[in-house]
Amino acid sequence: MAEIQLSLSVLLPILLLLYFLKLLWSRRHYPPGPLAFPIIGGLWRIAFEKGIDGMTAIKAAKQYGNVFTLWLGHFPMVFLSGFDAVKEGMVDHSEELLDRGVTPFFEKISEGKGVGFTNGHAWKQQRRLVQMALVKLGVGKRTMEDKIEDEAQQLVEIFASQQGKPFDPELFITNAVSNVTFSLMYGYRWSVEDPNFKKLIKTIEYTLSFGLISISYILYELFPSLMDRLPGPHKKALETSQMLLSLSKEEIRKHREQESTQEPRDFIDYYLREMEKEKNKNDPTSTVDEENLMHSILDIYFAGLENITTVMKWALLILANRPDVQDKIIKEIEDVVGSSNICYDDHKRLPYTHAVIHEIQRYRYPMLVGIARQATRDVHMRGYIIPKGTYIAHNLRSVLLDDEYWETPHKFNPNHFLDKDGNFVARKEFLGFGTGPRSCLGENVARMELFIFLTRLLRVFHFQPPPGVKEFTEEPARGASLPPHPYKVCAIPRNS
């Protein structure tokens, strides 16, 4: 018996070593990356750095190269870092990397519907329909601008009610950004005091905080069948997504009951009319149905809310730390626009203001990393073969901090977007909204919101830290996105 135990104690480590070496050999064609162990893959790297922050993937790229592999348990994720590698992936290989990498958790939430996490014919049809609807509803035109200006005015009134005292702007910004989307999707807005709105925001915040960095999320991605049988935060996250879908379903029911004979009032109206047209065509390949409508609403809402809200929170913080930048913006507005109302087209006449808004997005890009793609066939890139089916993450944050293209990548510097004569310069390296066929659908709306919200607020208020606070920290908090740490700001009326 003792001899058997001794033999096993010697044989087992040898077998494990052979298995590990076989594993390494089978992965030899992938780009280099952190050493991948059985079960955990390269996740030890995240634990070693005490979690994920905005620099985790950038640091890994410095060590392993701008194309590297992080094994998430048993499946590989290839990261593209820096402008050249990301552009090569998103533009030069756009067809091979067109599909969304739908992991088990996001597959469960999306149910293969909507515009955010579908591929092939379904994605093309849904994206085209969303694009047509946005154009029809006035995105990029005065119609959309009027809605944003209404929300900007509401924001001014709420900030004014604080009477220059310290306050947390987060809920008010979230309400304003949400209402732009709500007016597009549902045709109405919610008051910041509405209990249903507050409940909705808490639900969304929980869903966002669950993803990407929580242990429960990682375990679900690695062992979905097992986690479906176990209790935990992942169950609540899945339930909250169903609650949001139920909200859209109820709005669709109301729209059907109140069918408009006029032009479409909102996205739901437009989509329902397209559904009727598709029924008449009797096309068996059509994906224009209520389930896709519900999920598309959810995709559009999530995409717009988190990004723009986070950029706006960063904007107020960054400007409060830099009164000189605020003064330069106001002087430019007074010199060019005077006392007239500012419209979005004025961004062409306000180069410094336009540069500051771009620099805020570049300096504190709100996302950890772009949503993964999946290779539809083997991709030959930079001397490596990325096999078909591999997930690819385009690190847009690394593009905006690429020291080969930005003079002071880790410092706030509006001159990144200005020439020597003070004219605005559009930079090809600015991929704040992505690029290629899967670029952000709401880019035009987002640009309008940021410009109108900020210019309207800065015309009325001077932002500064509360008494006793010298300046705010500009280190981002950790999360699924990279928001600033919670803060209170003083909005001092300029006419005082």
C-alpha positions in Angstrom: 0.0 0.0 0.0 2.8 2.4 0.9 4.5 1.6 -2.4 1.3 2.4 -4.3 1.0 5.8 -2.5 4.6 6.6 -3.2 4.2 5.7 -6.9 1.1 7.9 -7.2 2.8 10.8 -5.4 5.5 10.6 -8.0 3.4 9.8 -11.0 0.6 12.4 -10.5 3.0 15.5 -10.6 4.6 14.1 -13.7 1.2 13.6 -15.4 0.1 17.1 -14.4 3.4 18.5 -15.8 2.9 16.6 -19.1 -0.7 17.9 -19.3 0.5 21.5 -18.7 3.2 21.2 -21.4 0.7 19.7 -23.8 -1.6 22.7 -23.1 1.3 25.1 -23.8 2.2 23.4 -27.0 -1.5 23.5 -28.3 -1.5 27.3 -27.7 1.9 28.0 -29.3 0.4 29.7 -32.4 -1.4 32.4 -30.3 0.3 35.8 -29.7 2.3 35.8 -26.4 0.8 36.8 -23.1 0.7 36.0 -19.4 1.5 32.3 -18.6 -1.8 30.4 -18.8 -2.4 27.7 -16.1 -5.1 25.0 -16.3 -8.6 26.3 -15.2 -7.6 29.9 -14.3 -5.7 30.6 -17.5 -4.0 34.0 -17.2 -6.4 35.4 -14.7 -3.6 35.3 -12.1 -2.3 38.4 -13.7 -5.4 40.3 -12.7 -5.2 39.0 -9.1 -1.5 39.9 -9.0 -2.3 43.5 -9.8 -5.2 43.5 -7.3 -7.9 43.8 -9.8 -8.5 45.6 -13.1 -8.0 49.3 -13.7 -7.7 51.5 -16.8 -4.0 50.6 -17.1 -4.1 46.8 -16.7 -4.3 46.0 -20.4 -1.9 48.8 -21.3 0.7 47.5 -18.9 0.3 44.0 -20.3 0.9 45.4 -23.9 4.1 47.1 -22.7 5.3 43.7 -21.5 4.0 41.3 -24.2 3.5 43.5 -27.3 0.6 45.4 -28.9 -1.0 42.0 -29.9 -1.2 39.7 -26.9 -3.3 36.9 -25.5 -5.0 36.7 -22.1 -6.4 33.2 -21.4 -9.7 33.6 -19.6 -9.8 30.1 -18.1 -10.0 27.8 -21.1 -10.7 30.3 -23.8 -8.4 33.0 -25.3 -8.9 36.7 -25.6 -6.5 38.5 -28.0 -6.0 42.2 -27.1 -5.1 44.8 -29.7 -3.4 47.8 -28.1 -2.2 51.2 -29.5 -3.5 53.0 -32.5 -1.7 51.0 -35.2 -2.8 47.6 -34.0 -6.4 48.7 -33.2 -6.8 50.4 -36.6 -5.4 47.3 -38.3 -7.9 45.2 -36.5 -11.0 47.4 -36.8 -10.4 48.8 -40.3 -8.0 46.6 -42.3 -9.5 43.3 -41.0 -13.0 44.7 -40.4 -14.7 41.9 -42.4 -12.9 39.1 -40.5 -13.5 40.8 -37.2 -17.0 42.0 -37.8 -18.9 39.6 -35.5 -19.5 40.5 -31.9 -17.9 38.1 -29.4 -21.0 37.0 -27.5 -19.8 35.4 -24.2 -22.2 33.1 -22.3 -23.3 35.9 -19.9 -24.1 38.4 -22.7 -25.7 35.6 -24.8 -28.0 34.9 -21.8 -29.0 38.6 -21.5 -29.3 39.4 -25.2 -31.1 36.1 -26.2 -29.6 36.5 -29.6 -31.7 39.6 -30.2 -31.2 43.4 -30.7 -28.5 45.4 -32.4 -25.7 45.2 -29.8 -24.9 41.4 -29.6 -26.2 39.9 -32.8 -24.2 39.0 -35.9 -24.8 38.2 -39.6 -28.1 39.0 -41.3 -29.9 39.8 -38.0 -27.3 42.4 -37.0 -27.3 44.0 -40.5 -31.0 44.3 -40.6 -31.3 45.7 -37.0 -28.5 48.2 -37.4 -29.9 49.5 -40.7 -33.3 49.8 -39.2 -31.9 51.7 -36.2 -29.9 54.0 -38.4 -33.0 54.8 -40.6 -35.1 55.4 -37.5 -32.5 57.9 -36.0 -32.4 59.8 -39.2 -36.2 59.9 -39.5 -36.5 61.1 -35.9 -34.2 64.0 -36.5 -30.8 62.9 -35.2 -28.3 65.4 -36.6 -31.0 67.9 -37.2 -32.7 70.8 -35.3 -35.4 68.4 -34.1 -32.9 66.5 -32.0 -31.1 69.6 -30.9 -34.3 71.1 -29.5 -34.7 68.0 -27.3 -31.2 68.2 -26.0 -31.5 71.9 -25.3 -34.7 71.3 -23.3 -32.7 68.9 -21.1 -29.8 71.3 -20.9 -32.2 74.0 -19.6 -33.6 71.6 -17.0 -30.0 70.9 -15.9 -29.3 74.6 -15.5 -32.4 75.1 -13.4 -31.6 72.2 -11.1 -28.0 73.3 -10.7 -29.2 76.9 -10.0 -31.5 75.5 -7.2 -28.4 74.3 -5.3 -27.5 78.0 -4.7 -23.8 77.6 -5.1 -23.6 75.0 -2.3 -21.7 71.7 -2.8 -23.9 69.0 -4.5 -23.4 65.6 -6.2 -24.3 66.2 -9.9 -24.5 62.5 -10.8 -28.2 61.8 -10.6 -29.1 65.1 -12.4 -26.6 64.3 -15.2 -28.0 60.8 -15.5 -31.5 62.1 -15.7 -30.7 64.6 -18.4 -28.8 62.0 -20.5 -31.5 59.4 -19.9 -34.2 61.7 -21.0 -32.6 62.4 -24.4 -32.7 58.6 -25.0 -36.2 58.2 -23.5 -37.6 61.0 -25.7 -36.1 59.2 -28.7 -37.2 55.7 -27.7 -40.5 56.3 -25.8 -41.5 59.8 -26.7 -41.5 61.2 -23.1 -39.1 62.2 -20.3 -38.9 61.3 -16.6 -38.6 63.8 -13.7 -35.5 63.4 -11.6 -37.8 63.0 -8.6 -39.8 60.2 -10.2 -39.5 57.1 -7.9 -39.7 54.8 -11.0 -36.7 56.7 -12.6 -34.7 56.3 -9.4 -35.5 52.6 -9.3 -34.5 52.2 -12.9 -31.2 53.9 -12.4 -30.4 51.7 -9.3 -31.2 48.6 -11.5 -28.9 49.8 -14.3 -26.1 50.7 -11.8 -26.3 47.2 -10.4 -26.1 45.5 -13.8 -23.1 47.6 -14.8 -21.3 47.1 -11.5 -21.7 43.3 -11.9 -20.0 43.0 -15.3 -16.4 42.6 -16.3 -14.6 42.7 -13.0 -16.7 40.8 -10.5 -15.8 37.3 -9.5 -19.4 36.1 -10.1 -19.2 37.4 -13.6 -15.9 35.7 -14.4 -17.2 32.4 -12.9 -20.3 32.7 -15.1 -18.3 33.2 -18.2 -16.1 30.2 -17.4 -18.8 27.8 -16.1 -22.2 29.0 -17.3 -24.0 25.7 -17.0 -22.9 25.3 -13.4 -23.6 29.0 -12.4 -27.1 28.7 -13.9 -27.8 26.2 -11.1 -26.3 28.3 -8.3 -27.5 31.4 -6.4 -25.5 34.6 -6.4 -25.2 38.1 -7.8 -25.3 36.8 -11.4 -28.9 35.7 -10.8 -29.9 39.3 -9.7 -28.0 40.8 -12.7 -30.0 38.5 -15.1 -33.2 39.4 -13.3 -32.6 43.1 -13.7 -32.1 42.8 -17.4 -35.5 41.1 -17.6 -37.0 43.9 -15.6 -35.7 46.4 -18.1 -37.0 44.4 -21.0 -40.4 44.3 -19.3 -40.4 48.1 -19.2 -39.9 48.2 -22.9 -42.6 45.6 -23.5 -45.1 47.7 -21.5 -44.2 50.8 -23.6 -44.7 48.8 -26.8 -48.1 47.7 -25.6 -49.1 51.4 -24.9 -47.9 52.5 -28.3 -50.0 49.8 -30.0 -53.1 51.0 -28.1 -52.3 54.7 -28.9 -51.3 54.1 -32.5 -50.5 57.4 -34.3 -51.7 58.0 -37.8 -49.2 60.9 -38.1 -45.4 60.7 -38.5 -43.7 58.4 -36.1 -43.4 60.1 -32.7 -40.5 58.0 -31.5 -38.4 54.8 -32.1 -41.1 52.5 -31.0 -43.6 54.0 -33.4 -41.1 53.8 -36.3 -40.2 50.2 -35.5 -43.9 49.1 -35.2 -44.6 50.5 -38.7 -41.6 48.6 -40.1 -42.9 45.4 -38.5 -46.2 45.9 -40.4 -44.3 46.4 -43.7 -42.3 43.2 -43.0 -45.5 41.2 -42.4 -46.8 42.3 -45.7 -43.6 41.1 -47.4 -44.0 37.7 -45.8 -40.2 37.4 -45.7 -39.2 34.3 -43.6 -35.7 35.7 -43.0 -37.0 38.9 -41.4 -35.8 39.7 -37.9 -38.1 42.8 -37.5 -40.2 41.7 -34.5 -41.1 42.7 -31.0 -38.3 40.7 -29.3 -35.7 42.5 -31.4 -37.4 45.8 -30.8 -37.2 45.3 -27.0 -33.6 44.3 -27.0 -32.6 47.1 -29.4 -34.1 49.6 -27.1 -32.1 48.1 -24.2 -28.9 48.1 -26.3 -29.3 51.7 -27.4 -30.1 52.9 -23.8 -27.1 51.2 -22.2 -24.7 52.3 -24.9 -25.7 56.0 -24.6 -26.3 56.3 -20.8 -23.1 55.0 -19.3 -20.7 56.6 -21.8 -22.1 60.1 -21.9 -23.0 60.3 -18.2 -19.4 59.3 -17.3 -17.9 61.8 -19.7 -20.1 64.6 -18.3 -19.1 63.7 -14.7 -15.5 63.8 -15.7 -16.0 67.1 -17.6 -17.3 69.0 -14.5 -14.6 67.6 -12.3 -11.8 68.3 -14.8 -13.0 71.9 -15.4 -13.5 72.5 -11.7 -9.8 71.7 -11.3 -8.9 74.2 -14.1 -10.6 77.6 -13.7 -8.3 79.0 -16.4 -9.8 76.5 -19.0 -13.3 77.6 -18.0 -12.3 81.2 -18.4 -10.8 80.6 -21.9 -14.0 78.8 -23.0 -16.2 81.7 -21.7 -14.0 84.3 -23.4 -14.2 82.4 -26.7 -18.0 82.1 -26.5 -18.4 85.8 -25.6 -16.0 86.9 -28.5 -17.7 84.7 -31.1 -21.3 84.1 -30.1 -21.9 87.1 -27.8 -25.2 86.9 -26.1 -26.9 84.8 -28.8 -28.1 81.3 -28.2 -25.5 78.6 -28.9 -26.4 75.9 -31.4 -24.5 72.8 -32.2 -23.2 74.2 -35.5 -21.3 76.8 -33.4 -18.7 74.2 -32.6 -17.1 75.0 -35.9 -16.6 78.6 -34.7 -15.5 77.6 -31.2 -12.2 75.7 -31.8 -10.9 75.9 -28.2 -14.2 74.8 -26.7 -14.5 71.9 -29.2 -10.9 70.9 -28.4 -11.5 70.9 -24.7 -14.5 68.5 -25.1 -12.4 66.2 -27.3 -9.6 66.3 -24.8 -11.9 65.4 -21.9 -13.0 62.3 -23.8 -9.4 61.4 -24.7 -7.9 62.1 -21.3 -10.5 60.2 -19.3 -12.0 57.7 -21.8 -14.9 56.1 -19.9 -14.5 52.4 -20.9 -12.1 49.7 -19.8 -12.0 48.1 -23.2 -14.2 47.9 -26.2 -16.8 45.1 -26.5 -15.1 42.0 -27.9 -15.3 40.9 -31.5 -14.9 37.3 -32.8 -12.8 36.2 -35.7 -15.0 34.8 -38.5 -12.0 33.1 -40.0 -8.2 32.8 -39.4 -6.7 36.2 -39.2 -3.0 36.8 -40.2 -1.9 39.8 -38.3 1.6 41.1 -37.3 3.2 37.7 -37.7 0.6 35.8 -35.8 -2.3 33.6 -36.8 -5.4 34.4 -34.8 -7.6 31.3 -35.2 -11.2 31.5 -36.3 -13.6 31.9 -33.3 -11.1 33.7 -31.1 -12.4 36.7 -29.2 -10.6 40.0 -30.0 -10.7 43.1 -27.7 -9.8 46.4 -29.2 -8.3 48.5 -26.4 -9.6 52.0 -27.5 -8.3 53.4 -24.2 -4.8 52.5 -25.3 -5.3 54.4 -28.6 -6.2 57.6 -26.8 -3.1 57.2 -24.5 -0.7 56.1 -27.2 2.5 58.0 -26.6 3.5 57.5 -30.2 0.7 59.9 -31.3 -0.1 62.1 -28.4 2.4 64.7 -27.1 1.4 64.4 -23.4 -0.9 61.3 -23.3 -1.3 61.2 -19.5 -1.9 65.0 -19.1 -4.9 67.1 -19.9 -3.9 69.1 -22.9 -6.4 70.7 -25.3 -3.6 71.6 -27.6 -3.7 67.9 -28.8 -6.6 69.1 -31.0 -5.3 72.6 -32.0 -2.8 73.7 -34.5 -0.3 76.5 -34.0 -2.9 79.1 -35.1 -5.5 77.8 -32.6 -7.7 76.1 -35.3 -9.3 72.8 -34.4 -7.6 69.7 -35.8 -9.6 66.4 -36.2 -7.2 63.6 -35.2 -7.4 60.2 -36.9 -6.1 58.7 -33.6 -9.2 60.0 -31.8 -11.4 56.8 -31.7 -13.6 57.9 -28.9 -16.6 56.4 -30.7 -14.9 53.5 -32.4 -14.4 53.1 -36.1 -15.4 50.7 -38.8 -18.8 49.0 -39.5 -19.5 48.5 -35.7 -18.8 52.1 -34.7 -21.1 53.8 -32.2 -24.6 54.3 -33.7 -25.3 57.2 -31.4 -22.2 59.2 -32.1 -24.0 62.2 -33.5 -26.4 62.4 -30.6 -23.5 62.0 -28.1 -21.5 64.9 -29.7 -24.5 67.1 -29.6 -25.2 66.3 -26.0 -21.7 67.0 -24.8 -21.4 70.3 -26.7 -24.8 71.7 -25.8 -24.8 70.5 -22.1 -21.3 71.9 -21.4 -21.6 75.2 -23.2 -25.0 75.9 -21.6 -23.8 75.1 -18.1 -20.5 77.0 -18.5 -22.3 80.1 -19.7 -24.3 80.2 -16.5 -22.0 78.7 -13.8 -18.4 78.7 -12.7 -17.5 75.2 -11.3 -15.2 74.8 -8.4 -14.4 72.3 -5.6 -16.2 72.8 -2.2 -14.5 75.0 0.4 -11.6 73.1 2.0 -11.0 70.9 -1.1 -8.0 72.1 -3.0 -8.7 70.0 -6.1 -10.4 66.7 -7.0 -8.5 63.5 -7.6 -8.4 62.6 -11.3 -7.7 58.9 -10.7 -10.6 56.9 -12.0 -12.6 54.6 -9.7 -12.6 50.9 -10.6 -15.6 49.4 -12.3 -17.1 48.1 -15.5 -16.5 51.6 -16.7 -14.0 54.2 -15.4 -16.0 57.0 -13.7 -14.5 59.5 -11.3 -14.7 58.9 -7.6 -17.9 60.4 -6.1 -17.6 64.1 -5.6 -19.5 67.2 -4.8 -19.0 70.4 -6.8 -20.1 74.0 -6.4 -21.9 75.6 -9.3 -21.4 79.4 -8.7 -23.7 81.6 -10.8 -21.6 83.8 -13.1 -24.0 86.8 -12.8 -23.1 87.0 -9.1 
